[in-house]
Amino acid sequence: MLLRQKSSATIALKDILAMVQTQYSRTIKEWMSDAGGEYKSDTFLSILKAKGIKILQSIPFVPQQNGRAE
């Protein structure tokens, strides 16, 4: 999902969680990010924690940890 602004990451997260639940009848168990600012807001993290999703962040300047993202 492309974001026009970093502030729209929270809305996109809610959309992604709903889409995965509806389309695939699955729940997301882990969320891995590159520790960018859009993924570290209190609102964003509280949504993940409320859903019981484990939060993982890669170490800076280690692209090998990003897997398919890179």
CHARMM internal coordinates of N, CA and C (Angstrom, degrees):
IC EDIT
DIST 1 N 1 CA 1.4390
DIST 1 CA 1 C 1.5310
ANGL 1 N 1 CA 1 C 107.89
DIST 1 C 2 N 1.2899
ANGL 1 CA 1 C 2 N 116.48
DIHE 1 N 1 CA 1 C 2 N 125.62
DIST 2 N 2 CA 1.4606
ANGL 1 C 2 N 2 CA 120.61
DIHE 1 CA 1 C 2 N 2 CA 179.77
DIST 2 CA 2 C 1.5254
ANGL 2 N 2 CA 2 C 110.08
DIHE 1 C 2 N 2 CA 2 C -85.20
DIST 2 C 3 N 1.3191
ANGL 2 CA 2 C 3 N 115.82
DIHE 2 N 2 CA 2 C 3 N 139.36
DIST 3 N 3 CA 1.4602
ANGL 2 C 3 N 3 CA 121.72
DIHE 2 CA 2 C 3 N 3 CA 179.70
DIST 3 CA 3 C 1.5217
ANGL 3 N 3 CA 3 C 109.44
DIHE 2 C 3 N 3 CA 3 C -111.79
DIST 3 C 4 N 1.3060
ANGL 3 CA 3 C 4 N 117.21
DIHE 3 N 3 CA 3 C 4 N 130.72
DIST 4 N 4 CA 1.4620
ANGL 3 C 4 N 4 CA 120.65
DIHE 3 CA 3 C 4 N 4 CA 175.87
DIST 4 CA 4 C 1.5208
ANGL 4 N 4 CA 4 C 110.70
DIHE 3 C 4 N 4 CA 4 C -78.27
DIST 4 C 5 N 1.3264
ANGL 4 CA 4 C 5 N 115.44
DIHE 4 N 4 CA 4 C 5 N -33.00
DIST 5 N 5 CA 1.4578
ANGL 4 C 5 N 5 CA 121.11
DIHE 4 CA 4 C 5 N 5 CA 179.39
DIST 5 CA 5 C 1.5219
ANGL 5 N 5 CA 5 C 108.57
DIHE 4 C 5 N 5 CA 5 C -136.47
DIST 5 C 6 N 1.3092
ANGL 5 CA 5 C 6 N 116.29
DIHE 5 N 5 CA 5 C 6 N 148.37
DIST 6 N 6 CA 1.4590
ANGL 5 C 6 N 6 CA 119.72
DIHE 5 CA 5 C 6 N 6 CA 179.08
DIST 6 CA 6 C 1.5224
ANGL 6 N 6 CA 6 C 111.83
DIHE 5 C 6 N 6 CA 6 C -62.82
DIST 6 C 7 N 1.3176
ANGL 6 CA 6 C 7 N 116.92
DIHE 6 N 6 CA 6 C 7 N -27.98
DIST 7 N 7 CA 1.4579
ANGL 6 C 7 N 7 CA 120.83
DIHE 6 CA 6 C 7 N 7 CA -178.88
DIST 7 CA 7 C 1.5301
ANGL 7 N 7 CA 7 C 112.50
DIHE 6 C 7 N 7 CA 7 C -67.61
DIST 7 C 8 N 1.3258
ANGL 7 CA 7 C 8 N 118.19
DIHE 7 N 7 CA 7 C 8 N -16.92
DIST 8 N 8 CA 1.4601
ANGL 7 C 8 N 8 CA 120.53
DIHE 7 CA 7 C 8 N 8 CA 179.72
DIST 8 CA 8 C 1.5330
ANGL 8 N 8 CA 8 C 112.81
DIHE 7 C 8 N 8 CA 8 C -87.00
DIST 8 C 9 N 1.3258
ANGL 8 CA 8 C 9 N 118.17
DIHE 8 N 8 CA 8 C 9 N 5.66
DIST 9 N 9 CA 1.4644
ANGL 8 C 9 N 9 CA 121.98
DIHE 8 CA 8 C 9 N 9 CA 179.92
DIST 9 CA 9 C 1.5238
ANGL 9 N 9 CA 9 C 111.55
DIHE 8 C 9 N 9 CA 9 C -63.70
DIST 9 C 10 N 1.3232
ANGL 9 CA 9 C 10 N 117.87
DIHE 9 N 9 CA 9 C 10 N -36.39
DIST 10 N 10 CA 1.4607
ANGL 9 C 10 N 10 CA 121.24
DIHE 9 CA 9 C 10 N 10 CA -179.30
DIST 10 CA 10 C 1.5265
ANGL 10 N 10 CA 10 C 110.53
DIHE 9 C 10 N 10 CA 10 C -65.75
DIST 10 C 11 N 1.3107
ANGL 10 CA 10 C 11 N 117.67
DIHE 10 N 10 CA 10 C 11 N -42.30
DIST 11 N 11 CA 1.4640
ANGL 10 C 11 N 11 CA 121.70
DIHE 10 CA 10 C 11 N 11 CA 178.54
DIST 11 CA 11 C 1.5252
ANGL 11 N 11 CA 11 C 109.89
DIHE 10 C 11 N 11 CA 11 C -65.38
DIST 11 C 12 N 1.3282
ANGL 11 CA 11 C 12 N 116.07
DIHE 11 N 11 CA 11 C 12 N -42.34
DIST 12 N 12 CA 1.4592
ANGL 11 C 12 N 12 CA 120.83
DIHE 11 CA 11 C 12 N 12 CA 178.99
DIST 12 CA 12 C 1.5247
ANGL 12 N 12 CA 12 C 110.92
DIHE 11 C 12 N 12 CA 12 C -63.17
DIST 12 C 13 N 1.3296
ANGL 12 CA 12 C 13 N 117.49
DIHE 12 N 12 CA 12 C 13 N -38.46
DIST 13 N 13 CA 1.4591
ANGL 12 C 13 N 13 CA 121.32
DIHE 12 CA 12 C 13 N 13 CA 178.45
DIST 13 CA 13 C 1.5192
ANGL 13 N 13 CA 13 C 110.51
DIHE 12 C 13 N 13 CA 13 C -60.83
DIST 13 C 14 N 1.3157
ANGL 13 CA 13 C 14 N 117.10
DIHE 13 N 13 CA 13 C 14 N -47.08
DIST 14 N 14 CA 1.4702
ANGL 13 C 14 N 14 CA 121.03
DIHE 13 CA 13 C 14 N 14 CA 179.02
DIST 14 CA 14 C 1.5288
ANGL 14 N 14 CA 14 C 110.41
DIHE 13 C 14 N 14 CA 14 C -60.26
DIST 14 C 15 N 1.3319
ANGL 14 CA 14 C 15 N 116.88
DIHE 14 N 14 CA 14 C 15 N -41.23
DIST 15 N 15 CA 1.4658
ANGL 14 C 15 N 15 CA 121.18
DIHE 14 CA 14 C 15 N 15 CA 179.17
DIST 15 CA 15 C 1.5291
ANGL 15 N 15 CA 15 C 111.35
DIHE 14 C 15 N 15 CA 15 C -64.64
DIST 15 C 16 N 1.3160
ANGL 15 CA 15 C 16 N 116.70
DIHE 15 N 15 CA 15 C 16 N -42.46
DIST 16 N 16 CA 1.4643
ANGL 15 C 16 N 16 CA 121.18
DIHE 15 CA 15 C 16 N 16 CA -179.35
DIST 16 CA 16 C 1.5258
ANGL 16 N 16 CA 16 C 110.83
DIHE 15 C 16 N 16 CA 16 C -65.86
DIST 16 C 17 N 1.3244
ANGL 16 CA 16 C 17 N 116.91
DIHE 16 N 16 CA 16 C 17 N -44.77
DIST 17 N 17 CA 1.4619
ANGL 16 C 17 N 17 CA 120.23
DIHE 16 CA 16 C 17 N 17 CA 179.23
DIST 17 CA 17 C 1.5303
ANGL 17 N 17 CA 17 C 110.97
DIHE 16 C 17 N 17 CA 17 C -60.66
DIST 17 C 18 N 1.3302
ANGL 17 CA 17 C 18 N 117.19
DIHE 17 N 17 CA 17 C 18 N -42.93
DIST 18 N 18 CA 1.4609
ANGL 17 C 18 N 18 CA 121.48
DIHE 17 CA 17 C 18 N 18 CA 179.08
DIST 18 CA 18 C 1.5249
ANGL 18 N 18 CA 18 C 111.30
DIHE 17 C 18 N 18 CA 18 C -66.70
DIST 18 C 19 N 1.3318
ANGL 18 CA 18 C 19 N 117.21
DIHE 18 N 18 CA 18 C 19 N -41.37
DIST 19 N 19 CA 1.4586
ANGL 18 C 19 N 19 CA 121.21
DIHE 18 CA 18 C 19 N 19 CA -179.43
DIST 19 CA 19 C 1.5211
ANGL 19 N 19 CA 19 C 111.60
DIHE 18 C 19 N 19 CA 19 C -64.19
DIST 19 C 20 N 1.3228
ANGL 19 CA 19 C 20 N 117.39
DIHE 19 N 19 CA 19 C 20 N -44.58
DIST 20 N 20 CA 1.4657
ANGL 19 C 20 N 20 CA 121.09
DIHE 19 CA 19 C 20 N 20 CA 179.65
DIST 20 CA 20 C 1.5282
ANGL 20 N 20 CA 20 C 109.92
DIHE 19 C 20 N 20 CA 20 C -62.97
DIST 20 C 21 N 1.3214
ANGL 20 CA 20 C 21 N 116.99
DIHE 20 N 20 CA 20 C 21 N -42.62
DIST 21 N 21 CA 1.4592
ANGL 20 C 21 N 21 CA 121.05
DIHE 20 CA 20 C 21 N 21 CA 179.47
DIST 21 CA 21 C 1.5343
ANGL 21 N 21 CA 21 C 110.87
DIHE 20 C 21 N 21 CA 21 C -64.38
DIST 21 C 22 N 1.3071
ANGL 21 CA 21 C 22 N 117.48
DIHE 21 N 21 CA 21 C 22 N -44.61
DIST 22 N 22 CA 1.4618
ANGL 21 C 22 N 22 CA 121.63
DIHE 21 CA 21 C 22 N 22 CA -175.81
DIST 22 CA 22 C 1.5282
ANGL 22 N 22 CA 22 C 112.59
DIHE 21 C 22 N 22 CA 22 C -75.50
DIST 22 C 23 N 1.3226
ANGL 22 CA 22 C 23 N 117.08
DIHE 22 N 22 CA 22 C 23 N -49.36
DIST 23 N 23 CA 1.4616
ANGL 22 C 23 N 23 CA 121.15
DIHE 22 CA 22 C 23 N 23 CA -173.93
DIST 23 CA 23 C 1.5213
ANGL 23 N 23 CA 23 C 113.74
DIHE 22 C 23 N 23 CA 23 C -76.69
DIST 23 C 24 N 1.3327
ANGL 23 CA 23 C 24 N 116.90
DIHE 23 N 23 CA 23 C 24 N -34.26
DIST 24 N 24 CA 1.4601
ANGL 23 C 24 N 24 CA 120.32
DIHE 23 CA 23 C 24 N 24 CA -173.42
DIST 24 CA 24 C 1.5274
ANGL 24 N 24 CA 24 C 114.02
DIHE 23 C 24 N 24 CA 24 C -116.19
DIST 24 C 25 N 1.3208
ANGL 24 CA 24 C 25 N 117.40
DIHE 24 N 24 CA 24 C 25 N -2.95
DIST 25 N 25 CA 1.4721
ANGL 24 C 25 N 25 CA 122.49
DIHE 24 CA 24 C 25 N 25 CA -177.73
DIST 25 CA 25 C 1.5233
ANGL 25 N 25 CA 25 C 111.44
DIHE 24 C 25 N 25 CA 25 C 51.88
DIST 25 C 26 N 1.3053
ANGL 25 CA 25 C 26 N 115.69
DIHE 25 N 25 CA 25 C 26 N 41.54
DIST 26 N 26 CA 1.4614
ANGL 25 C 26 N 26 CA 122.90
DIHE 25 CA 25 C 26 N 26 CA -179.52
DIST 26 CA 26 C 1.5207
ANGL 26 N 26 CA 26 C 109.25
DIHE 25 C 26 N 26 CA 26 C -129.59
DIST 26 C 27 N 1.3214
ANGL 26 CA 26 C 27 N 114.97
DIHE 26 N 26 CA 26 C 27 N 162.93
DIST 27 N 27 CA 1.4559
ANGL 26 C 27 N 27 CA 120.00
DIHE 26 CA 26 C 27 N 27 CA 173.49
DIST 27 CA 27 C 1.5178
ANGL 27 N 27 CA 27 C 108.47
DIHE 26 C 27 N 27 CA 27 C -119.86
DIST 27 C 28 N 1.3056
ANGL 27 CA 27 C 28 N 115.85
DIHE 27 N 27 CA 27 C 28 N 146.47
DIST 28 N 28 CA 1.4553
ANGL 27 C 28 N 28 CA 120.94
DIHE 27 CA 27 C 28 N 28 CA 178.12
DIST 28 CA 28 C 1.5253
ANGL 28 N 28 CA 28 C 107.87
DIHE 27 C 28 N 28 CA 28 C -79.54
DIST 28 C 29 N 1.3238
ANGL 28 CA 28 C 29 N 116.61
DIHE 28 N 28 CA 28 C 29 N 131.65
DIST 29 N 29 CA 1.4634
ANGL 28 C 29 N 29 CA 121.31
DIHE 28 CA 28 C 29 N 29 CA -177.26
DIST 29 CA 29 C 1.5180
ANGL 29 N 29 CA 29 C 112.72
DIHE 28 C 29 N 29 CA 29 C -102.29
DIST 29 C 30 N 1.3357
ANGL 29 CA 29 C 30 N 116.88
DIHE 29 N 29 CA 29 C 30 N -30.68
DIST 30 N 30 CA 1.4671
ANGL 29 C 30 N 30 CA 121.54
DIHE 29 CA 29 C 30 N 30 CA -178.65
DIST 30 CA 30 C 1.5191
ANGL 30 N 30 CA 30 C 109.12
DIHE 29 C 30 N 30 CA 30 C -137.00
DIST 30 C 31 N 1.3304
ANGL 30 CA 30 C 31 N 115.64
DIHE 30 N 30 CA 30 C 31 N 146.55
DIST 31 N 31 CA 1.4643
ANGL 30 C 31 N 31 CA 122.35
DIHE 30 CA 30 C 31 N 31 CA 177.36
DIST 31 CA 31 C 1.5174
ANGL 31 N 31 CA 31 C 107.51
DIHE 30 C 31 N 31 CA 31 C -125.62
DIST 31 C 32 N 1.3397
ANGL 31 CA 31 C 32 N 117.08
DIHE 31 N 31 CA 31 C 32 N 114.68
DIST 32 N 32 CA 1.4619
ANGL 31 C 32 N 32 CA 120.88
DIHE 31 CA 31 C 32 N 32 CA 179.53
DIST 32 CA 32 C 1.5130
ANGL 32 N 32 CA 32 C 108.82
DIHE 31 C 32 N 32 CA 32 C -108.57
DIST 32 C 33 N 1.3241
ANGL 32 CA 32 C 33 N 115.71
DIHE 32 N 32 CA 32 C 33 N 130.48
DIST 33 N 33 CA 1.4592
ANGL 32 C 33 N 33 CA 120.47
DIHE 32 CA 32 C 33 N 33 CA 178.51
DIST 33 CA 33 C 1.5197
ANGL 33 N 33 CA 33 C 109.76
DIHE 32 C 33 N 33 CA 33 C -137.42
DIST 33 C 34 N 1.3132
ANGL 33 CA 33 C 34 N 114.85
DIHE 33 N 33 CA 33 C 34 N 173.04
DIST 34 N 34 CA 1.4619
ANGL 33 C 34 N 34 CA 120.78
DIHE 33 CA 33 C 34 N 34 CA -179.47
DIST 34 CA 34 C 1.5267
ANGL 34 N 34 CA 34 C 111.42
DIHE 33 C 34 N 34 CA 34 C -92.16
DIST 34 C 35 N 1.3208
ANGL 34 CA 34 C 35 N 117.52
DIHE 34 N 34 CA 34 C 35 N 17.58
DIST 35 N 35 CA 1.4735
ANGL 34 C 35 N 35 CA 123.41
DIHE 34 CA 34 C 35 N 35 CA 178.49
DIST 35 CA 35 C 1.5236
ANGL 35 N 35 CA 35 C 111.83
DIHE 34 C 35 N 35 CA 35 C 64.02
DIST 35 C 36 N 1.3347
ANGL 35 CA 35 C 36 N 116.32
DIHE 35 N 35 CA 35 C 36 N 28.78
DIST 36 N 36 CA 1.4583
ANGL 35 C 36 N 36 CA 120.36
DIHE 35 CA 35 C 36 N 36 CA 175.76
DIST 36 CA 36 C 1.5192
ANGL 36 N 36 CA 36 C 110.24
DIHE 35 C 36 N 36 CA 36 C -69.22
DIST 36 C 37 N 1.2956
ANGL 36 CA 36 C 37 N 116.93
DIHE 36 N 36 CA 36 C 37 N 158.61
DIST 37 N 37 CA 1.4597
ANGL 36 C 37 N 37 CA 121.99
DIHE 36 CA 36 C 37 N 37 CA -176.56
DIST 37 CA 37 C 1.5078
ANGL 37 N 37 CA 37 C 114.47
DIHE 36 C 37 N 37 CA 37 C -58.25
DIST 37 C 38 N 1.3497
ANGL 37 CA 37 C 38 N 116.91
DIHE 37 N 37 CA 37 C 38 N -32.83
DIST 38 N 38 CA 1.4571
ANGL 37 C 38 N 38 CA 119.36
DIHE 37 CA 37 C 38 N 38 CA -179.55
DIST 38 CA 38 C 1.5244
ANGL 38 N 38 CA 38 C 112.41
DIHE 37 C 38 N 38 CA 38 C -69.14
DIST 38 C 39 N 1.3325
ANGL 38 CA 38 C 39 N 116.76
DIHE 38 N 38 CA 38 C 39 N -18.80
DIST 39 N 39 CA 1.4629
ANGL 38 C 39 N 39 CA 121.08
DIHE 38 CA 38 C 39 N 39 CA -179.44
DIST 39 CA 39 C 1.5247
ANGL 39 N 39 CA 39 C 112.80
DIHE 38 C 39 N 39 CA 39 C -100.38
DIST 39 C 40 N 1.3025
ANGL 39 CA 39 C 40 N 118.07
DIHE 39 N 39 CA 39 C 40 N 3.56
DIST 40 N 40 CA 1.4605
ANGL 39 C 40 N 40 CA 120.90
DIHE 39 CA 39 C 40 N 40 CA -176.73
DIST 40 CA 40 C 1.5241
ANGL 40 N 40 CA 40 C 113.64
DIHE 39 C 40 N 40 CA 40 C -114.57
DIST 40 C 41 N 1.3165
ANGL 40 CA 40 C 41 N 117.56
DIHE 40 N 40 CA 40 C 41 N 6.72
DIST 41 N 41 CA 1.4660
ANGL 40 C 41 N 41 CA 119.33
DIHE 40 CA 40 C 41 N 41 CA -179.82
DIST 41 CA 41 C 1.5297
ANGL 41 N 41 CA 41 C 109.28
DIHE 40 C 41 N 41 CA 41 C -69.50
DIST 41 C 42 N 1.3066
ANGL 41 CA 41 C 42 N 115.77
DIHE 41 N 41 CA 41 C 42 N 152.50
DIST 42 N 42 CA 1.4640
ANGL 41 C 42 N 42 CA 120.68
DIHE 41 CA 41 C 42 N 42 CA -179.48
DIST 42 CA 42 C 1.5253
ANGL 42 N 42 CA 42 C 111.15
DIHE 41 C 42 N 42 CA 42 C -60.67
DIST 42 C 43 N 1.3155
ANGL 42 CA 42 C 43 N 117.06
DIHE 42 N 42 CA 42 C 43 N -39.48
DIST 43 N 43 CA 1.4632
ANGL 42 C 43 N 43 CA 121.21
DIHE 42 CA 42 C 43 N 43 CA -179.67
DIST 43 CA 43 C 1.5170
ANGL 43 N 43 CA 43 C 111.10
DIHE 42 C 43 N 43 CA 43 C -64.70
DIST 43 C 44 N 1.3285
ANGL 43 CA 43 C 44 N 116.57
DIHE 43 N 43 CA 43 C 44 N -45.86
DIST 44 N 44 CA 1.4622
ANGL 43 C 44 N 44 CA 122.07
DIHE 43 CA 43 C 44 N 44 CA -179.34
DIST 44 CA 44 C 1.5214
ANGL 44 N 44 CA 44 C 110.42
DIHE 43 C 44 N 44 CA 44 C -60.52
DIST 44 C 45 N 1.3395
ANGL 44 CA 44 C 45 N 115.96
DIHE 44 N 44 CA 44 C 45 N -49.40
DIST 45 N 45 CA 1.4587
ANGL 44 C 45 N 45 CA 120.61
DIHE 44 CA 44 C 45 N 45 CA -178.32
DIST 45 CA 45 C 1.5257
ANGL 45 N 45 CA 45 C 111.82
DIHE 44 C 45 N 45 CA 45 C -67.03
DIST 45 C 46 N 1.3202
ANGL 45 CA 45 C 46 N 118.03
DIHE 45 N 45 CA 45 C 46 N -34.73
DIST 46 N 46 CA 1.4676
ANGL 45 C 46 N 46 CA 119.93
DIHE 45 CA 45 C 46 N 46 CA -179.89
DIST 46 CA 46 C 1.5273
ANGL 46 N 46 CA 46 C 111.27
DIHE 45 C 46 N 46 CA 46 C -68.40
DIST 46 C 47 N 1.3244
ANGL 46 CA 46 C 47 N 118.06
DIHE 46 N 46 CA 46 C 47 N -32.70
DIST 47 N 47 CA 1.4659
ANGL 46 C 47 N 47 CA 121.00
DIHE 46 CA 46 C 47 N 47 CA 176.16
DIST 47 CA 47 C 1.5248
ANGL 47 N 47 CA 47 C 109.76
DIHE 46 C 47 N 47 CA 47 C -64.48
DIST 47 C 48 N 1.3300
ANGL 47 CA 47 C 48 N 116.09
DIHE 47 N 47 CA 47 C 48 N -46.14
DIST 48 N 48 CA 1.4623
ANGL 47 C 48 N 48 CA 119.77
DIHE 47 CA 47 C 48 N 48 CA 179.04
DIST 48 CA 48 C 1.5248
ANGL 48 N 48 CA 48 C 111.11
DIHE 47 C 48 N 48 CA 48 C -61.88
DIST 48 C 49 N 1.3313
ANGL 48 CA 48 C 49 N 116.74
DIHE 48 N 48 CA 48 C 49 N -45.34
DIST 49 N 49 CA 1.4639
ANGL 48 C 49 N 49 CA 120.55
DIHE 48 CA 48 C 49 N 49 CA -179.48
DIST 49 CA 49 C 1.5170
ANGL 49 N 49 CA 49 C 111.89
DIHE 48 C 49 N 49 CA 49 C -64.56
DIST 49 C 50 N 1.3182
ANGL 49 CA 49 C 50 N 117.64
DIHE 49 N 49 CA 49 C 50 N -38.43
DIST 50 N 50 CA 1.4667
ANGL 49 C 50 N 50 CA 121.30
DIHE 49 CA 49 C 50 N 50 CA 179.86
DIST 50 CA 50 C 1.5293
ANGL 50 N 50 CA 50 C 111.15
DIHE 49 C 50 N 50 CA 50 C -64.57
DIST 50 C 51 N 1.3159
ANGL 50 CA 50 C 51 N 117.35
DIHE 50 N 50 CA 50 C 51 N -31.12
DIST 51 N 51 CA 1.4630
ANGL 50 C 51 N 51 CA 122.02
DIHE 50 CA 50 C 51 N 51 CA 178.71
DIST 51 CA 51 C 1.5309
ANGL 51 N 51 CA 51 C 112.00
DIHE 50 C 51 N 51 CA 51 C -86.46
DIST 51 C 52 N 1.3309
ANGL 51 CA 51 C 52 N 117.41
DIHE 51 N 51 CA 51 C 52 N -3.95
DIST 52 N 52 CA 1.4605
ANGL 51 C 52 N 52 CA 121.02
DIHE 51 CA 51 C 52 N 52 CA -179.53
DIST 52 CA 52 C 1.5138
ANGL 52 N 52 CA 52 C 113.69
DIHE 51 C 52 N 52 CA 52 C 76.04
DIST 52 C 53 N 1.3205
ANGL 52 CA 52 C 53 N 116.80
DIHE 52 N 52 CA 52 C 53 N 25.34
DIST 53 N 53 CA 1.4624
ANGL 52 C 53 N 53 CA 122.10
DIHE 52 CA 52 C 53 N 53 CA -178.19
DIST 53 CA 53 C 1.5236
ANGL 53 N 53 CA 53 C 109.25
DIHE 52 C 53 N 53 CA 53 C -89.26
DIST 53 C 54 N 1.3299
ANGL 53 CA 53 C 54 N 115.52
DIHE 53 N 53 CA 53 C 54 N 128.68
DIST 54 N 54 CA 1.4609
ANGL 53 C 54 N 54 CA 121.74
DIHE 53 CA 53 C 54 N 54 CA 178.93
DIST 54 CA 54 C 1.5295
ANGL 54 N 54 CA 54 C 109.14
DIHE 53 C 54 N 54 CA 54 C -72.55
DIST 54 C 55 N 1.3317
ANGL 54 CA 54 C 55 N 116.73
DIHE 54 N 54 CA 54 C 55 N 132.32
DIST 55 N 55 CA 1.4616
ANGL 54 C 55 N 55 CA 122.21
DIHE 54 CA 54 C 55 N 55 CA -176.58
DIST 55 CA 55 C 1.5261
ANGL 55 N 55 CA 55 C 109.62
DIHE 54 C 55 N 55 CA 55 C -101.03
DIST 55 C 56 N 1.3264
ANGL 55 CA 55 C 56 N 116.09
DIHE 55 N 55 CA 55 C 56 N 121.71
DIST 56 N 56 CA 1.4614
ANGL 55 C 56 N 56 CA 122.77
DIHE 55 CA 55 C 56 N 56 CA 178.45
DIST 56 CA 56 C 1.5206
ANGL 56 N 56 CA 56 C 108.37
DIHE 55 C 56 N 56 CA 56 C -119.70
DIST 56 C 57 N 1.3294
ANGL 56 CA 56 C 57 N 116.46
DIHE 56 N 56 CA 56 C 57 N 140.86
DIST 57 N 57 CA 1.4643
ANGL 56 C 57 N 57 CA 120.50
DIHE 56 CA 56 C 57 N 57 CA 177.50
DIST 57 CA 57 C 1.5188
ANGL 57 N 57 CA 57 C 108.94
DIHE 56 C 57 N 57 CA 57 C -133.40
DIST 57 C 58 N 1.3198
ANGL 57 CA 57 C 58 N 114.89
DIHE 57 N 57 CA 57 C 58 N 136.05
DIST 58 N 58 CA 1.4580
ANGL 57 C 58 N 58 CA 119.57
DIHE 57 CA 57 C 58 N 58 CA 179.40
DIST 58 CA 58 C 1.5243
ANGL 58 N 58 CA 58 C 110.36
DIHE 57 C 58 N 58 CA 58 C -77.58
DIST 58 C 59 N 1.3112
ANGL 58 CA 58 C 59 N 114.89
DIHE 58 N 58 CA 58 C 59 N 158.04
DIST 59 N 59 CA 1.4604
ANGL 58 C 59 N 59 CA 121.75
DIHE 58 CA 58 C 59 N 59 CA 178.50
DIST 59 CA 59 C 1.5299
ANGL 59 N 59 CA 59 C 108.03
DIHE 58 C 59 N 59 CA 59 C -78.30
DIST 59 C 60 N 1.3404
ANGL 59 CA 59 C 60 N 118.45
DIHE 59 N 59 CA 59 C 60 N 137.97
DIST 60 N 60 CA 1.4650
ANGL 59 C 60 N 60 CA 119.98
DIHE 59 CA 59 C 60 N 60 CA 179.64
DIST 60 CA 60 C 1.5349
ANGL 60 N 60 CA 60 C 112.79
DIHE 59 C 60 N 60 CA 60 C -58.72
DIST 60 C 61 N 1.3134
ANGL 60 CA 60 C 61 N 115.36
DIHE 60 N 60 CA 60 C 61 N 143.31
DIST 61 N 61 CA 1.4658
ANGL 60 C 61 N 61 CA 124.35
DIHE 60 CA 60 C 61 N 61 CA 176.14
DIST 61 CA 61 C 1.5320
ANGL 61 N 61 CA 61 C 113.40
DIHE 60 C 61 N 61 CA 61 C 65.04
DIST 61 C 62 N 1.3307
ANGL 61 CA 61 C 62 N 116.59
DIHE 61 N 61 CA 61 C 62 N 27.31
DIST 62 N 62 CA 1.4735
ANGL 61 C 62 N 62 CA 121.29
DIHE 61 CA 61 C 62 N 62 CA 175.06
DIST 62 CA 62 C 1.5346
ANGL 62 N 62 CA 62 C 106.82
DIHE 61 C 62 N 62 CA 62 C -128.45
DIST 62 C 63 N 1.3402
ANGL 62 CA 62 C 63 N 117.57
DIHE 62 N 62 CA 62 C 63 N 80.07
DIST 63 N 63 CA 1.4597
ANGL 62 C 63 N 63 CA 120.88
DIHE 62 CA 62 C 63 N 63 CA -175.86
DIST 63 CA 63 C 1.5331
ANGL 63 N 63 CA 63 C 113.45
DIHE 62 C 63 N 63 CA 63 C -64.24
DIST 63 C 64 N 1.3258
ANGL 63 CA 63 C 64 N 118.39
DIHE 63 N 63 CA 63 C 64 N -19.61
DIST 64 N 64 CA 1.4601
ANGL 63 C 64 N 64 CA 121.27
DIHE 63 CA 63 C 64 N 64 CA 178.97
DIST 64 CA 64 C 1.5255
ANGL 64 N 64 CA 64 C 111.19
DIHE 63 C 64 N 64 CA 64 C -61.19
DIST 64 C 65 N 1.3244
ANGL 64 CA 64 C 65 N 118.10
DIHE 64 N 64 CA 64 C 65 N -27.11
DIST 65 N 65 CA 1.4574
ANGL 64 C 65 N 65 CA 120.92
DIHE 64 CA 64 C 65 N 65 CA -179.36
DIST 65 CA 65 C 1.5189
ANGL 65 N 65 CA 65 C 111.92
DIHE 64 C 65 N 65 CA 65 C -76.24
DIST 65 C 66 N 1.3114
ANGL 65 CA 65 C 66 N 118.33
DIHE 65 N 65 CA 65 C 66 N -17.24
DIST 66 N 66 CA 1.4548
ANGL 65 C 66 N 66 CA 120.93
DIHE 65 CA 65 C 66 N 66 CA -176.05
DIST 66 CA 66 C 1.5204
ANGL 66 N 66 CA 66 C 113.13
DIHE 65 C 66 N 66 CA 66 C -80.27
DIST 66 C 67 N 1.3116
ANGL 66 CA 66 C 67 N 118.00
DIHE 66 N 66 CA 66 C 67 N -12.11
DIST 67 N 67 CA 1.4500
ANGL 66 C 67 N 67 CA 120.53
DIHE 66 CA 66 C 67 N 67 CA 177.42
DIST 67 CA 67 C 1.5107
ANGL 67 N 67 CA 67 C 113.11
DIHE 66 C 67 N 67 CA 67 C 58.38
DIST 67 C 68 N 1.3208
ANGL 67 CA 67 C 68 N 116.80
DIHE 67 N 67 CA 67 C 68 N -117.66
DIST 68 N 68 CA 1.4537
ANGL 67 C 68 N 68 CA 121.48
DIHE 67 CA 67 C 68 N 68 CA -176.03
DIST 68 CA 68 C 1.5232
ANGL 68 N 68 CA 68 C 113.33
DIHE 67 C 68 N 68 CA 68 C -75.89
DIST 68 C 69 N 1.3092
ANGL 68 CA 68 C 69 N 117.53
DIHE 68 N 68 CA 68 C 69 N -16.76
DIST 69 N 69 CA 1.4631
ANGL 68 C 69 N 69 CA 119.75
DIHE 68 CA 68 C 69 N 69 CA -177.40
DIST 69 CA 69 C 1.5231
ANGL 69 N 69 CA 69 C 112.06
DIHE 68 C 69 N 69 CA 69 C -65.43
DIST 69 C 70 N 1.3036
ANGL 69 CA 69 C 70 N 117.34
DIHE 69 N 69 CA 69 C 70 N -30.76
DIST 70 N 70 CA 1.4652
ANGL 69 C 70 N 70 CA 120.19
DIHE 69 CA 69 C 70 N 70 CA -177.30
DIST 70 CA 70 C 1.4947
ANGL 70 N 70 CA 70 C 111.05
DIHE 69 C 70 N 70 CA 70 C -86.04
END
COOR INIT
IC SEED 1 N 1 CA 1 C
IC BUILD
